[in-house]
Amino acid sequence: MGNPKLRIANDDPCDTYVPATHPANGILARVPSDFVHVARQTLGPAAADGLAHAEVVIDAGEAGTVRIFFERKLARHHKSYYHYWIAYRAEPVTPDTANADADHA
């Protein structure tokens, strides 16, 4: 797809595409968007007086069990404004970090 002239030539057919990741985002680029959407739906609406940050632990298929961190954002359009959740980080859940939610409470 895209412009074939801009494609990087690679002779090794065994290489698979791995999305670029930024260290601050953890493994968020490797979590399929369908799972991020399902995790966001479990949070409910982002109310103005609600939490500013939230985290959800889900089974994300091939990515395994991950903890996705969300932040409440504000979108403005003329005189209206809307609060919404946006995922900003994901990290794998290991047995060592499985109960990290209890530490935050």
MIPAVEX-920268 format. One line per 4 residues: their letters; for each residue x, y, z of N, C-alpha, C, O. Coordinates in steps of 0.001 Angstrom, whole numbers, padded with zeros to 6 digits. Each point is the difference from the previous one (the first is absolute). Layout:
N
A> X Y Z X Y Z X Y Z X Y Z | ...
***
This chain:
105
MGNP> 000839 -001174 000000 -000839 001174 000000 000884 001236 000000 001178 -000065 000351 | -001742 001158 -000737 000758 001241 -000007 000868 000093 -001235 -000186 -000754 -000955 | 001119 001660 000971 000901 000221 -001116 001122 -001033 000047 000790 -000002 000944 | -000702 -000887 -001958 001031 -001033 000039 001412 000568 -000115 000957 -000667 000393
KLRI> -000804 001875 -000918 001326 000604 -000110 000546 000401 001370 001214 000098 000178 | -002100 000132 000786 000427 000397 001336 000213 -001195 000920 000467 000151 001129 | -000811 -001337 -001618 000124 -001208 000817 001463 -000385 000138 000762 000053 -000965 | -000379 -000436 002163 001375 -000422 000242 000170 -001414 -000544 -000767 -000903 000333
ANDD> 001775 000726 -001168 000260 -001316 -000583 000575 -000918 001067 000942 000356 000708 | -001524 -001535 -000607 000461 -000969 000980 -000007 -001369 -000662 -001034 -000453 -000491 | 002189 -000205 000477 000116 -001295 -000663 -000437 -001160 000881 -000215 -001101 -000506 | 000078 001317 001804 -000344 -001078 000923 -001517 -000093 000150 -000606 000873 000622
PCDT> -000028 -001923 -001184 -001459 -000107 000089 -000487 -000394 001392 -001202 000031 000262 | 002118 -000402 000633 -000404 -000428 001345 -000298 001173 000928 -000633 -000175 001041 | 001085 001364 -001413 -000244 001154 000860 -001478 000344 000000 -000654 -000018 -001043 | 000142 000326 002201 -001388 000433 000120 -000015 001449 000436 000959 000504 000584
YVPA> -002055 000149 -000875 -000131 001412 000353 -000194 000143 001503 -000894 -000620 000574 | 001719 001427 000057 -000132 000315 001419 -000162 001507 000101 000892 000735 -000425 | -002005 -000250 000975 -000198 001442 000071 001050 000669 000874 000471 -000570 000984 | -000117 001787 -001364 000958 000765 000786 -000619 000347 001348 -001183 000328 000092
THPA> 001993 -000404 000934 -000512 000294 001335 000807 001119 000629 001196 000139 -000256 | -001844 000638 001061 000651 001045 000775 000071 -000515 001433 -000991 -000533 000497 | 002117 000672 000177 000121 -000558 001349 -001080 000480 000971 -000400 -000749 000891 | -000071 001966 -001048 -001025 000518 000913 -001347 -000690 -000208 -000835 -000007 000905
NGIL> 000613 -000573 -002089 -001273 -000653 -000301 -000007 -001479 000368 -001045 -000646 -000070 | 002187 000106 000456 000063 -001422 000317 -000277 -000832 -001237 000589 000233 -001056 | -001488 -001209 001183 -000316 -000884 -001127 -001333 000375 -000652 -000624 -000838 -000652 | 000189 002069 000820 -001303 000423 -000527 -000108 -000218 -001508 -001071 -000360 -000488
ARVP> 002145 000568 -000255 -000037 -000184 -001453 -000201 -001457 -000392 -000429 -000281 -001119 | 000727 -000640 002009 -000141 -001428 -000301 -001344 -000567 000424 -000308 -001152 -000308 | -000494 001939 001008 -001321 -000453 000432 -000994 000339 -001107 -000114 001169 -000368 | -000609 -002151 -000177 -000973 000285 -001058 -001059 001008 000466 -000431 -000017 001153
SDFV> 000031 000879 -002066 -000925 001086 000346 -001355 -000510 000475 -000675 000678 000774 | 000266 -001865 -001227 -001276 -000554 000461 000016 -000215 001515 -001001 000235 000678 | 002130 -000678 -000161 000104 -000239 001442 000070 001309 000779 -000528 000094 001108 | 001177 000917 -001684 000036 001317 000648 -001411 000567 000067 -000382 000609 000999
HVAR> -000391 -000809 -002059 -001386 000478 -000033 -000848 -000697 001067 -000773 000652 000702 | 000914 -001958 -000583 -000759 -000748 001011 000386 000471 001402 -000863 000153 000865 | 002150 000076 -000641 000450 000478 001313 -000569 001381 000299 -000385 000277 001136 | 000329 000588 -002140 -000533 001341 000201 -001487 -000042 000320 -000486 000807 000793
QTLG> -000231 -001728 -001395 -001433 -000116 000264 -000286 -000417 001439 -001064 000322 000530 | 001979 -001023 000106 -000225 -000404 001388 000095 001178 000960 -000463 -000093 001137 | 001057 001201 -001579 000149 001168 000868 -001276 000815 000122 -000196 000699 000994 | -000667 -000780 -001986 -001198 000826 000019 000309 001402 -000497 001104 000259 -000479
PAAA> -002073 000655 000588 000220 001355 -000511 001034 000758 000835 000115 -000200 001210 | 000620 001061 -001875 001003 000828 000680 -000685 001269 000489 -000165 000949 -000767 | -000225 -000923 002008 -000705 001150 000565 001000 001063 000439 001148 -000303 000327 | -001605 001551 -000327 000861 001116 000378 000438 -000100 001455 001097 000442 000345
DGLA> -001929 -001010 000504 000333 -000084 001419 000527 -001380 000404 000138 -000293 001188 | 000153 -000544 -002175 000473 -001358 000292 001512 -000066 000100 000672 001012 000200 | -000157 -002213 -000342 001435 -000238 000081 000733 000612 -001186 -000547 000067 -001101 | 001775 000377 001316 000816 000526 -001087 000788 -001116 -000682 000319 000096 -001185
HAEV> -000005 -001157 001935 000752 -001136 -000533 -000680 -001287 000438 -000605 -000071 001070 | 000716 -000949 -001922 -000571 -001304 000326 000852 -001068 -000673 000733 000278 -000950 | -000839 -001493 001452 000713 -001116 -000616 -000897 -001220 -000021 -000810 -000218 000901 | 000977 -000585 -001966 -000821 -001186 -000207 000925 -001155 -000352 000924 000162 -000798
VIDA> -001165 -001323 001387 000762 -001211 -000318 -000888 -000891 -000854 -001107 -000354 000404 | 001603 -000014 -001606 -000766 -000852 -000910 000918 -001046 -000621 001223 000133 000020 | -001843 -001178 -000573 000720 -000984 -000795 -000055 000487 -001436 -001077 000054 -000593 | 002226 000302 000023 000058 000626 -001317 000473 -000957 -001084 000820 000382 -000836
GEAG> -001308 -001594 000829 000328 -000949 -001062 001475 -000355 -000011 000538 -000468 001003 | 000121 000690 -002142 001410 -000348 -000153 000909 000838 000893 001103 -000431 000335 | -001550 001615 000052 000811 000858 000872 -000002 -000500 001438 000793 000467 000818 | -001675 -001412 -000500 -000085 -000540 001353 -000843 000895 000894 -000771 000826 -000489
TVRI> 000916 -000988 001778 -000731 000830 000949 000752 001309 000173 001186 000009 000330 | -001885 001094 -000557 000636 001317 000074 -000809 000937 000888 -001207 -000164 000174 | 001896 001136 000374 -000631 001077 000757 000084 001238 -000883 001092 000429 -000374 | -002246 000145 000040 -000058 001184 -000853 -000355 001196 000869 -000963 -000040 000766
FFER> 001740 001091 -000892 -000206 001221 000767 -000730 001022 -000866 000356 000211 -001159 | -001376 000417 001728 -000803 000990 -000707 000079 001341 000715 000189 000063 001214 | -000337 001006 -001990 -000035 001350 000539 -001246 000697 -000535 -000354 -000162 -001168 | -000306 000933 002021 -001176 000750 -000438 000468 001275 -000685 000818 000742 000543
KLAR> -001344 -000491 -001741 000347 001183 -000777 -001250 000827 -000247 -001121 -000458 000222 | 001328 001670 -000680 -001093 000925 -000276 000099 000462 -001446 001049 000478 -000432 | -002135 -000619 -000316 -000062 000482 -001379 -001001 001148 -000051 -001108 -000107 000525 | 001503 001190 -001154 -000893 001157 -000117 -000370 000212 -001460 000820 -000164 -000904
HHKS> -002055 000527 000707 -000491 000330 -001332 -000991 001146 000156 -001129 -000198 000446 | 001558 001380 -000814 -000789 001222 000189 -000367 000155 001478 000894 000120 000838 | -002164 -000118 -000506 -000417 000186 001389 -000183 -001322 000742 -000303 -000007 001193 | 000482 -001084 -001881 -000185 -001315 000615 001349 -000610 000363 001024 000320 -000603
YYHY> -001040 -001186 001577 001194 -000750 000342 -000404 -001411 000411 -001095 -000233 000512 | 002013 -000698 -000753 -000257 -001409 000254 001206 -000608 000708 001144 000271 -000364 | -001402 -001073 001352 001055 -000748 000674 000047 -001396 -000613 -001035 -000587 -000316 | 002241 000068 000156 000155 -001333 -000575 001248 -000658 000590 000871 000672 000552
WIAY> -000802 -001995 -000680 001144 -000766 000478 000958 -000261 -001155 -000431 -000280 -001118 | 001727 000372 001387 001006 -000337 -000997 001063 -000889 000659 000464 000278 001106 | -000096 -001338 -001801 001031 -000910 000516 001364 000631 -000243 000288 000466 -001102 | 000555 -000454 002140 001321 000595 -000171 001143 -000964 000327 001156 000303 -000295
RAEP> -001453 -001436 000888 001061 -000955 000331 -000596 -001387 000203 -001142 -000144 000436 | 001929 -000867 -000759 -000378 -001390 000278 001250 -000739 000446 001102 000249 -000490 | -001296 -001158 001423 001124 -000811 000460 -000479 -001424 000226 -001151 -000214 000380 | 002029 -000766 -000611 -000405 -001389 000226 -000201 -000262 001487 000711 000544 000845
VTPD> -001685 -001378 -000548 -000262 -000374 001389 000695 -001326 000259 -000284 -001002 -000657 | 001177 001006 001599 000709 -001205 000419 -000504 -000376 001389 -000679 000803 000640 | 000993 -001995 -000163 -000438 -000355 001359 000494 000989 001057 -000652 000184 001027 | 001806 000455 -001274 000521 000978 000955 -000844 001267 000040 -000147 000616 001055
TANA> -000412 -000221 -002208 -000760 001251 -000076 -001498 -000225 -000040 -000751 000955 -000196 | 000291 -002179 000376 -001428 -000302 -000115 -000827 000723 001046 -001139 000371 -000281 | 001666 -000159 001468 -000753 000652 001069 000439 001438 000225 -000136 000515 001109 | 000655 000137 -002128 000458 001381 000143 -001156 000948 000274 000202 001059 000594
DADH> -001426 -001423 -001019 -001154 000860 000263 -000250 000138 001492 -000419 001064 000457 | 000667 -002111 000307 -000223 000054 001445 000983 000958 000667 -000299 000569 001050 | 001477 -000390 -001661 000981 000919 000567 -000430 001450 -000140 000361 000840 000824 | -001145 -000537 -001883 -000433 001379 -000246 -001178 000391 000870 -000246 001191 000190
A> -000484 -002146 000338 -001217 000301 000763 000311 000548 001376 -000916 000302 000765
***
